[in-house]
Amino acid sequence: MDQHDLDELLKRLEKPARYLGSEWNAVHKGWDQTAVRMAFAFPDLYEVGMSHLGLQILYGLVNAHPDCLMERVFAPAPDLEAELRRSGMPLFSLESHRPLRDFDLLGFTLQYELTFTNILNMIDLAGIPLKSCERGDDDPLVIAGGPVAANPEPLTPFIDAFLIGDGEDLLPEVLSVIRQAKVGTDTPSAGYLARRPPGAARWSRRRLLEQLAGIPGVYIPAFYCVEYTEDGRVQGLTALRPELQSRVRRRLAPDLNDLFFPTAPVVPLAEAVHERGMLEVFRGCTRGCRFCQAGMIYRPVRERDSRVLLRQAREIIDKTGYEDISLVSLSSLDYSDLDGLLPALGEQCTLSRTGISLPSLRVDSFSVGIARKLPGGRRTSLTLAPEAGTQRLRDVINKGVTEADLLQAVSAAAAAGWSAIKLYFMVGLPTETQADLEGIGDLVRKAQGAGRSARGGKKLRFSVSASSFVPKAHTPFQWEGQLPRQQLTERHAFLRDLVKNSGADYHWHDIKTSFLEASLARGDRRLAEVLLEAWRRGCRLDGWTEHFNFDLWQDSFRAAGLDPQFYAERRLSYDEVLPWDLIDVGIDRDFLVREHRRSLAGETTADCRPGACEGCGVCPSFGVEPRLAKAEVPSLNVRIHD
C-alpha cells in the first residue's frame, strides 16, 4: 500500500494504532527474501488478538525460520471496514501493509464461535473468494486451527484446510509443503530460498490440497462428504478418497520443552485486554470437569521444566519491559514443581520489580495463600469459580470443590487483604433444580459471613457472575441440550433477585448470545448457509454486545430453512452420528458415555494425575504418558520470597 494512502486512511480512524504494525518486537522481514509468506488472521479486534498467546507463539516460530515470513491481521473495526469498502482498498497486513491476497496462505485461529462471521468478512475484504471451491491456483490457501476446530463443520465451505492439534508441531510441515508447491518439486527444497528447477511448474491448488491431506492432523473438508437422515441428523461422514484418514487425529507434541516459545513477544501499541508477559507452564488438564472442552481436547498434561520456565521468564522481562508475568494454563496451581518454581521465580521478579499473576485460581485456601505471596500481587478483586450452588450439582459436573473449600478460600482472601470477591457460576447445567439455584444464594450469604468474620466484622464487596451452560463437542455433556431461552431467562431472573437480596451484585452473560454459541458449537455443514446469510445481512463482531443483532441471526436461520433449536437444545442419543465425529482428539467415546452416565448418577471421577488412570484413552491412543516436571504431587507448604 502506498504510504500516503495509508497515512490518509489512518487519520480517519478512531484507533489507528491498531493497524500500524510498528510495535516493539514486531518482525519486519524482506518480502523478496522469503519463500513462504503467511498472514496470521485473528478474527477479532486488535485488543483481543494481541492478548492471545497462540498468536505470539506461531508468529515467533514462523519468523524464526529464514525461508518464512508471518505478518498479522485482525478483524477490522467498523470504521476501517467502512473506509475499505468505500475506497475499494483491500484488507492488509500490519507489518508490510500488503494486501492479504498477496500472501501464500491466510491462517485463522478459531477461539470462539461468535467470530465466524468475522472470518467471512475478512476473507471478503481481502478480495479472496469466500468459498474454497471458487478459489483458483493464484488465490491464497485459507487454513484454520485452534480449539473451536474440534468441530469445524459450520466453516467447512470457507476453509481449505483445518489444522487439528498443536500448531507448533503441525504448521512447519504445512509450510514445507507449500514451499514445495511453489518450487514445483516433490522433494523438500533445501537451502535458503530454493528456486524452481527449470521446467518445473507450480502445483495446482488440487495437488497442493492432496499433498496436505497426507499430513497427520490436516483435515481437507472438500475431500469428505456428509449425508443426512430425513429428520436432519447426520447419517454418515465419508472420505472421498481411499487413502484418506477415516478420522483426522489431532497432532500432539509430547514434550513442551522441545517446542518453540516466544521470549520476545510483540508488545501492543494500542491498549490490549491483557498487557503482561505470558509464561505457559503446562498444557492439558485432567481434573475432568464434564462441561469443559479444553480439559478434554488438550490432554494429556504436559508440563515444562521449571528451569526452562525461569529462563523464559527472565528473557521475557528483559525483552518486553512488562510489569507483570502471568502463569498461563488451565489450572496453573496444579503445576507439579510449584515448590521449585515459585520461590525462584518470585526472587527473580522481585529483583526486576515484576509482578506475578495467576489468571486461574482453584477454589481453596492454598490457592489464595500462594496468590497472596506473589510479588506485585494486588489486593483488589479475586475471582473464584464454584460453578454450582449445591454439592449434588458440583458432583454432577465433577467440579471437585466443596462448600468448605470456598469458605476457607474466602476467609483466606479476606485475611490477606482482598477487598472484593467475584463468584462465578453456571445456570442451566444438566439436572439443575430450583434447590441448586437457591443453593447459590445460600453459598453467597455464607461466603459473605466468612469474609466478614475474617475481617473483624468489616464487609467485603461480593459480586456474582453467571453464564448459561453451552454443550460442547468432545465433552461428556456433548449429548445434553441447552435449556430453552425462556427457562434460562426465568432462572437468571430468579437468581438475580436472590443474589441482590443478599447485597451482592449480579451479572449474567447474554442468553441469546449463549444460544447462538450453542447452535454453532454443535452445528453441521448446513450451518454454513446460515453464516453466509448472517454475514450478508450485516452480522459482524457478534461477540461484542454493541454489535450483536439476534434478529438478523434469526432471519438468517429462517432463510436457510434451519432451526437453531435443533442444534442448541436437542438432547442427542449415544448412537447418533455427531457432526464432529470426523475429528479424533484422542478421547474414547466410551469414556465420554461413561462419564455422562456417571454425571446423571451424581458420581465423581478422580483426577488421574495423583491417582490411577481413569481410562479416557488419550495416552494409549497417542502412545504417550503425562509429562510432569516433578513426579510427586506438589507440596502444600510452598514458600514465596516476600
Summary of the structure (lengths in Angstrom):
residues: 642
radius of gyration: 24.8
end to end distance: 52.2
largest distance: 84.5
contacts: 2162
relative contact order: 0.11
helix: 40%
strand: 15%
